[in-house]
Amino acid sequence: MSTDAPTSAPTEHATHSRRPYMVIFGLLFAFTILEVAVALPSMGVARGFKVSALIILALTKAAMVALWFMHLKSEFKVLRWSVLLPFAFPALYAVVLISEAAWRLLS
Amino acid sequence: MSATATADAGHHEEHHGIGGHLLPSDPSVGLATSGKIGMWIFLLSDAFSFGGLLLAYGILRGGSSVWHHEGEPSLGINFTAGLTFLLICSSVTMVMAVANAAEGNKSKVTMWLALTALGGALFLTGQFQEYFGIWSEGLTHEGLHFGHSSYASTFYLITSFHGAHVFSGTLYILITTLRNARGKADANEIEILGLFWHFVDLIWILVFTFVYLL
């Protein structure tokens, strides 16, 4: 959404479609089942694939909650990016520090 | 900036006041209220607290040769997946409450908020069962004790910090439900409450993956 488009005022009595919420609910449910299936040792999924798949699924689910349930998708661009952008830095720190800890252990 | 000066500028009709002075509404955040912006700021700071905990967990685990010590129980994935589904359901009931509040259906808002609070209470019951046991043995009885290993300590610290959010969120919902039933809560208040509750769900999605599944 561009910065020119206003968000809905909370006091407006417009009718809101419930369909997107139900679609997101279905996806969150399906992804949770998929996560459990990937994580179960009896499934015999390779460790590298398992870690990658679980992280991607978790981040996708978190993004769906933030964008649709918390309505970030329909917020102004400045507000949306003010919330989303700061998370890039902790993610970067996590990759660097956890990799470094694992590298020290292996070497 | 005075009201006259603002009116002369002719940019905006919406104003808010700080210290008795009228200020123009910020076009960058549209009609978001100061309460909503305040909640977003709080949620960001809270997210970094969780981020710090998860980062510490990752570093400890990544640098540990033995993470899961002998005698310590494994975490119950299936049971916690049920709790995850419960929180997702409560997020849906909350979003229904927010949608109905925006439409002015106060009685439906009360119903959806009550269901959300029930979801929160059931989650806390489930977490109590997981820690201490109600209908079966809990992790503490099975040998997982805070302070005995990084595995145990990070598990209890992260999940209890989240549990504290569920507890305070459930109280927050109950108070707002009562206020709504008495006609004192407006749609903005419900939306701000919704932001907090969805955040609790969002954090659990990450905790479930990093602490239980990986």
Chai-1 contact restraints between the chains, C-beta under 6 A:
chainA,res_idxA,chainB,res_idxB,connection_type,confidence,min_distance_angstrom,max_distance_angstrom,comment,restraint_id
A,P6,B,G30,contact,1.0,0.0,6.0,A-B,restraint_1
A,T7,B,G30,contact,1.0,0.0,6.0,A-B,restraint_2
A,T7,B,L31,contact,1.0,0.0,6.0,A-B,restraint_3
A,A9,B,L31,contact,1.0,0.0,6.0,A-B,restraint_4
A,P10,B,A187,contact,1.0,0.0,6.0,A-B,restraint_5
A,P10,B,N188,contact,1.0,0.0,6.0,A-B,restraint_6
A,P10,B,E191,contact,1.0,0.0,6.0,A-B,restraint_7
A,T11,B,A187,contact,1.0,0.0,6.0,A-B,restraint_8
A,H13,B,E103,contact,1.0,0.0,6.0,A-B,restraint_9
A,H13,B,G104,contact,1.0,0.0,6.0,A-B,restraint_10
A,T15,B,E103,contact,1.0,0.0,6.0,A-B,restraint_11
A,H16,B,A99,contact,1.0,0.0,6.0,A-B,restraint_12
A,H16,B,A102,contact,1.0,0.0,6.0,A-B,restraint_13
A,Y21,B,V95,contact,1.0,0.0,6.0,A-B,restraint_14
A,F25,B,V92,contact,1.0,0.0,6.0,A-B,restraint_15
A,L28,B,I88,contact,1.0,0.0,6.0,A-B,restraint_16
A,T32,B,T84,contact,1.0,0.0,6.0,A-B,restraint_17
A,E35,B,L213,contact,1.0,0.0,6.0,A-B,restraint_18
A,V36,B,A81,contact,1.0,0.0,6.0,A-B,restraint_19
A,A39,B,L213,contact,1.0,0.0,6.0,A-B,restraint_20
A,L54,B,T209,contact,1.0,0.0,6.0,A-B,restraint_21
A,L54,B,L213,contact,1.0,0.0,6.0,A-B,restraint_22
A,L54,B,L214,contact,1.0,0.0,6.0,A-B,restraint_23
A,A58,B,I205,contact,1.0,0.0,6.0,A-B,restraint_24
A,A58,B,L206,contact,1.0,0.0,6.0,A-B,restraint_25
A,A58,B,T209,contact,1.0,0.0,6.0,A-B,restraint_26
A,K61,B,I205,contact,1.0,0.0,6.0,A-B,restraint_27
A,A62,B,L202,contact,1.0,0.0,6.0,A-B,restraint_28
A,A62,B,I205,contact,1.0,0.0,6.0,A-B,restraint_29
A,A62,B,L206,contact,1.0,0.0,6.0,A-B,restraint_30
A,V65,B,H198,contact,1.0,0.0,6.0,A-B,restraint_31
A,V65,B,D201,contact,1.0,0.0,6.0,A-B,restraint_32
A,V65,B,L202,contact,1.0,0.0,6.0,A-B,restraint_33
A,F69,B,S91,contact,1.0,0.0,6.0,A-B,restraint_34
A,F69,B,V95,contact,1.0,0.0,6.0,A-B,restraint_35
A,F69,B,H198,contact,1.0,0.0,6.0,A-B,restraint_36
A,M70,B,L195,contact,1.0,0.0,6.0,A-B,restraint_37
A,M70,B,H198,contact,1.0,0.0,6.0,A-B,restraint_38
A,F76,B,S28,contact,1.0,0.0,6.0,A-B,restraint_39
A,F76,B,V29,contact,1.0,0.0,6.0,A-B,restraint_40
A,F76,B,G30,contact,1.0,0.0,6.0,A-B,restraint_41
A,V78,B,S28,contact,1.0,0.0,6.0,A-B,restraint_42
A,L79,B,V29,contact,1.0,0.0,6.0,A-B,restraint_43
A,P90,B,G51,contact,1.0,0.0,6.0,A-B,restraint_44
A,A94,B,L55,contact,1.0,0.0,6.0,A-B,restraint_45
A,A94,B,G58,contact,1.0,0.0,6.0,A-B,restraint_46
A,L97,B,I59,contact,1.0,0.0,6.0,A-B,restraint_47
A,I98,B,G58,contact,1.0,0.0,6.0,A-B,restraint_48
A,I98,B,I59,contact,1.0,0.0,6.0,A-B,restraint_49
A,I98,B,G62,contact,1.0,0.0,6.0,A-B,restraint_50
A,A101,B,I59,contact,1.0,0.0,6.0,A-B,restraint_51
A,A101,B,G62,contact,1.0,0.0,6.0,A-B,restraint_52
A,A101,B,G63,contact,1.0,0.0,6.0,A-B,restraint_53
A,A102,B,G62,contact,1.0,0.0,6.0,A-B,restraint_54
A,L105,B,G63,contact,1.0,0.0,6.0,A-B,restraint_55
